[in-house]
Amino acid sequence: MLKKIIIGIVANGAGLWLTGTYVSGATIPGVTIPLSVDGLVLLVIAALVLTLINLTVVAILKFILSPLVALTLGLLTLVINGVGLYILTLIVPTVSFSGIVPLAYATIILTLVNLVVHMI
């Protein structure tokens, strides 16, 4: 279980960094080049909170909505992951998205990064 949490933190940190770097309208703390120590700490905190959200709230939503996920051939999973990112913006106020489009791009990026990392 601890290994899964650590892998989740790394994957979410990488996904948040990519989102903050490449998605205009997404404000992620600590996304600077080069990374500063303070920025890295803020990024790790945001990744930790997102990992905890994914392990609790998102997992519960996927379980409750699993029949609908099956009916939509998994596309509802993107919406559920977007809800997880929205919850992150409520808990960590330094993470913000200027609209639904940056949130959708961030959801796609984070989903793809998590998919690739968990396949390894």
N, C-alpha and C positions, 0 to 999 in steps of 0.2 A: 504494500500500500504506500509506503514512504517513497519507493522508487517511482510509482505512478505520480505522486504529488510533485516530486522533483522534476520529472520529465515534463509534467504539465506547466510548471513554473517557467522552465526553459523555453518550451514551445510558445507559451503565451507571451513571454518577454520578447522573443524574436518576432512574433506576430504583431505585437504592439509597436515595436520599434519600426518594423516595415510599414505599418499603418501610419505612424506619425511622420515617417520620412516621405512616403509616396502619395498619401491621400490628402489633398487639400481640403481643409475644413475639419480635419481631425487634429485635436490638440492633445498630445500625450506627453506627460512630464518626462524629462530626461532624454528626449530625442534630440540630441545635438551631435555634431561631428566636430571634433572628437568628443567622446563621452566623458563627462566629468564625473567625479565620485558622487556628488550630490544628485546629479541626474540619474546615475545608475541606481542609486538607492531608491529614488522615486519610481523608476521603471520596474525594479524588482518588487516593490510594494504593490504597484498596480497589477503586476503579473500574479503575485500571490493572492490578491483579492479576487482576481478573475478566475484563478484556478479553484479557489474555494467556492465561488459562485457556480462554476461548471460542475464541481463535485456534488453540490447540494441542490440548488434551485433548478439548474438545467437538467440534471439527472431525474429529478422528480417530475418536471414538465415532460421530458421525453417518455417517462414511464406512463404517465397519465394520458398523454396524447399519442401513444404508440399506434393505436388503430388508425388515427388520421395520418400519422407519419407513413404508415404502410400504404394507405390509399393514395397519398401524394407522391409515392415512390421516393420518399426521403427528402423532398423539397421543404417540407415543414420544419426539418431540422435547421435549415438556415434561419427561419423565422425565430425558432427557439433560441438559437445562438445569438441572434440580434437582441432578443429580450435580455439575455445574459449580459451583453455589452451595455444595454441601456441601464440595467441595474448597477453595473460598474460605474457609470457616470453619476448615479445617485449616491453611491457610497464614497467614491473618490472624486471630489469636486474638481480636481485639476485635470481630469480626463473629460474631454467634451467633444461633441460632434455638432457641426453647425447646421445639420439637417438630416433628412432621412437618407439621402444619397451617400454622404460620407459614412454613415452608419452601415449602410448596405455593403459598400466597398470594404469597410473594416471587417464586417462579418465574413465576407467571402475570403479575404486574406487570412484571417485567423483560422477559419475552417480548413483552408488548404494547408497552412503551416502545421496545424495540429494533425491533419491527415498524414502528411509526409513524415513528421517526427514520430508518430505512433506506428508507422509502417516499418521504421528502421529497427 
